[in-house]
Amino acid sequence: MAEPRDENSFGSGREEGLEPLQPLDIVSASTVDALVRAMSQTAFGGRRLGEAADVLEAMVRDEACFRVVTISGAMTIAKQGLVLCEMIDRGWVQAIVTTGALMTHGLTEGAGMLHFKHRPTMHDDDLFSKGYNRVYDTIELEKNLDAAEQILQRSLRDIPDDTVLSSHFLLDRLGAYLAREVPGKAILKSAHEKKVPIYVPAFTDSELGLDLSIYQEHRKRAGKPRLHYDPFVDLDDFTDRIRQHERTGIFTIGGGVPRNWAQQVAPYLEIRQGRLGIPEPLRRYRYAVRICPEPEHWGGLSGCSYTEGVSWGKFVPESEGGRFAEVFADATIAWPLVIRAVMERLDAS
């Protein structure tokens, strides 16, 4: 039978360096930053959100850090594009890895086209007949996608026949088109103007990928050679940028291919050295923030938790200075709050 505990030996919490929590006072929190800071002193998702703002702030203030943003999910049609534009325009981002779908919806929005709220009383078979493509609770018009194809074709006019295509080349051409032809903010325009490459590893898995195939057919019918598309151009370009920076950070919305593609750069450099004998630097992400509602066992992380990623050599362990924050929340709620809070901190300093 266990001996009864001695109440005189009970700790107060402070001798172990435990940080006391604080009640959330929403009355005294007069700014978004004040609210997020106060949430970091609470529990559960609120604390994680506050900690994410702290890690992102440290990442952005580290001027020597190469910062990568990865995004999956329907974030552009969900009207979060200006959040990413703000990050790009403020110089918080040096590379973006995302999906072709996100860039397609961002292109139609950036070109001045509209998305609409889905009305639950409308049936999907009726939506199909009207050319209304449903994305959860939102509508992308088929007319918008037809216009996106025309924009892609115009952006690729007059390129040499020996051009080797890659996703970051194509998206930069689209950004240049928007910068020339369309007023207002757009992700592709901001990325082009700030020289931030956007990589789409699974480019053919998108409307833009299909549009490129249609463009190739038009070239064939015009008696022109088919342009070569090489996805390894993206991998080599991204790896070379990471190679040039000792400190790196990653800010992730969702999971999917973008997240893992960006994270695998550290093992890639390691195996190049080990298997090919090519001298390569050690590059692991020092800062990492992820906003995704899914736990590990659902599979949506597609690139593991940050602590698991340490075992793959993708991240600097916390014992060596790595800083991680993982927020299990809908990004349309958490992402704007984190960005606005850090904006207020930096603007005030």
N, C-alpha and C positions, 0 to 999 in steps of 0.2 A: 504494500500500500504506500502510495506516495506521501511524503512528508508535507504537512501544510506549509504554505509560503509564509515567509517572514515579511510582514507589512513594512518593517523598517528598511527592507532592502529594495522596496519598489522604487523605480525611477520616476523622475519628473518629466522625462523627454528631452530636456535641454542638455543634460550631461552627455547624451549620445549625439548631440548636434542636430536633433530633429527640429524642423522648421514648423512653428505653430501656424495653423490655419486661421483665416479671418472671415467673419461673416460678410456676405456680399451686400454692400451698401449702395444700392442703385441710385439713391438720391444724391449722394456726394460725387458720383462718377459723372462728371459734366462733359467728358469727351469719350470717343470710342476707345482711345488708348487707355484712359483711366478705367473704363469698364473692363477691358481685356486684362489689364494689370491686376485688377481686383479679382477677376475670375481665376487668375493663376494662383490665388491664395485660397481657392475653394477645393473642389474635388471633381472626380469623374471627367466628363468631356470638357467642362469649363476650365479645369486646371490644365488639361492637355492643350486646349486652344491658347491659353495664356503662355504656356511654355513654348508653343510653336512660334509665337510672335517674338519671344526672347531669342530663340535660335536663329530665326530669319534676320532679326536685327543684327546679331553678331556676324552672320554671314555677309550681310550687305555692308557693314562697317569695315569688314576686312577687305581692304582695297586690293590686296594681292590674291584674293580668292577668285577663281574662275567659277561662275555660277551657272548651273544648268537647271532649266525648268522642264519637267516632263508632264504631259497632260493626256489623259484619256477620258472617256465619257463624253456626253453631249454638252460640253461646256460652252461652245460658241452659240449653238441654237438656244441654249439656256440663258443667253445674254450676259455672259461673263467676259466677253471679249475685251471690253474696255479696262477690266481689271488687269488683264495680261498686257494690254497696251501701256498702262501706267507703269508696270514693272519694267517694260522694255525702255520706255521713254526716260525713266529715271536712272537708267544704267544699272539696274539690279540684275540683268540677265545677259549672259554672253553666248548662250546657245539654248535652243528649244528642241525638244523631241516630242512628237505628238502623232496623231492619226490623220489620215487623209480626210476622213469625215469631218473632223474638227476644222481643218483648213478649208474644206469645201463650204461648210456653213458660214465660216468666218469670211470667206470670199464673197458670198452672196450678200451678207450683211454689209461688208465693207464697200461693196459696189452700189449700195443704196437700196437694195431689195429688202422686202419685209418678210418676217416670220409671224405666225399667228398662234393664238391660243387654240388648243383643240377643244371642241365642244363634245363632251361625253355622249350626247344624244346622237351624234353622227356615227354611223357604222363604218367599219374599215373598208367594206366593199364599195360603199358609196364614195369614200375618200379616194379610192383608187380610180374610179370612173371620172372624178373631177380633177385628177392630177394633184391631189393633196397628200403629200407623203408625211405620215405621222411619225414623230420621234417622241415617244412617251406622251406628254401633254402639250406638244407643240407641233406646228405644221410647217413644213418646208414645201413650197410650191414647185411642181415639176417645171413650170416656166422659169423659175430661178435657176434650176439645174441646167436647163437648155442655154440660158444666158451665160452660165459659168463656162460651158464648153466654148462658147464664142469668145469669151475673154481669154481662155487658155490659148485658143488658136491665134488670136491677135497678138498675144504676148510672145509667141514663138515665131512670128514672122521674121524672115531674113536671117535666121541663125544658119551658120555654115552646115553643110551636109555631113561634115566629119565630127560634128559636136557629139560628145559623150554626155548623155543626160544622167542626172541624179536628182533626188528629191529636193535637195537644198538649192540646186541650180534652178529647177523649175519654179519653186516657190519664190525665189528671189526675182525671177522674171515677172511673176504675177504681182509681187510687191512693187516693182518698178512701174508696171502698168498702172496700178492704183495711184501711185505717187504722181504720175503724169496726168491721169485722166479724171480722177475722182476726188472731190473735196472731203474733208472730215477724217476722222480717225479710223484705222483698220489695223489688225494685227500684222498682216503681210506688209502693209505700208510702213509701219513703225519698225518692223524687223529689217526691211530694206534700207531705210534711212539711217538706222543705227548700226547697220552691218552685222546683225545678229542672224546667224544661219538657223534655218528651221529644217529639221530632219524628219522624214516620215519613213521609217524602216519598212512598213508594209504598204507601200504606196499604191500598189495595184488593188488593194482592198479599199477602194474608195471611188466616189464619183469622179474625182480628178484623174484617178488611174484609168477609169473607163474612157474619160474624155481624151486622154493621151493616146489610147488605143485607136479611137476614132480619128484623131489627128494623123496618126501613122497611116491609116487607111486612105485618108485624103491625099497624103503624100504619094502613096503607091499609085493611086488613080491618076495623079498628075505626072507620073513618070519619074518621081524623085525617090532616092533610096530611103529605106527605113532607118531612122535614127537609133543608135545603140543606147540602151539604158543599162547602167551598171550600178547596182546598189552598194557595191564595195567602195565606190567613190565617196559615198556618205560616211561609211565606217572609217576609211582612211583619213578623211578630212576632220571628223570629230576626234579621232584618236590623236591626231597631230596637235589639235588645239589643247586637249587635255595634257598631252606630253609636255607642253611648254609652261605649265603652271604647277608649282609645288603644292599649292593648297587649292582644293576644289570643294564645291558645295552643290547640293541637289535639292530642289524644291519640287515636290511631286503632288499632282492631283490625280487620284485614282491609281490604277495599276497598269496592267496590260503590257503589250510589246514596248511602248515607249519607255516605261519605267525600267524594264529589264535590259533593254538595248543600251540605255545610258549607263546602267550600273555595271554592265559586263566589261567596260573598258579597262578596269583595273586587272581582272584576270587575263584579259586579252594581252595586255602589255607583259604580264608575268609569263604567260606561255610562249610569247614570242621570244623572250629571253631564254627560257628553259628548253624549248624544243628546237629553236632555230639558232640559238647562240648569238642572238642580236642584243647588244647592250641596250637596255631599256630602263627608264626611271620607274621607281615605285610610286604609283599614284592611287591613293584611296580617298574617298570622300570624307572630309573632316566634319562638314556640317550636313545635316539631312533633316528635311521636314516633309511629312506626308500627310495629306488630307484624303481620307477614303473611308466610307462607312462600313467596309467589310472586314471581318476578322480573318485570321489566317486560314482557317479550315474551309472557307467558302471558295478559295482559289483566286479571288479577284485581285489580290496583291500582285500576283504575277511577277515576282522578283523578291519575295520573302521580306520578313521584318528586318529592321536595321541591325538588331542584335544577331540574327541569323546570318545576315550579310557579312558580318565581321568574320565568320568562319570561312567565307569564300574569298576573303581579302578585298572586299569591295569598300569597306568602311574602316576608318581609324577607330580602334576601340575607345570607349569612354575613359579607360584607364590611361590612355595616351593622349587625351585631349579631344576625342571625338564628341560631338554634341548632336543629339538626335531628339526629335519630337514627332510623335505619331498621333494624329487626331482622327478618331473614329466618328466621322460626321459627314453630312451632306455638304459637299464643297460649295454649293450655291449659298449656304449659310455661313460656313466657317471661313472660306477663302476671302471674301470681301472684308470681314472683320479683322482678320490677321493683317491684310495688306494696309487697310486704313490705319490701324493702330501703329504699324511701323512707319507709315508715312508721317503721322503726327509726331512721332519721336524724332525722326530725322529732320523734319521741318523746324522743330523747336530747338535743335542743337546748333 
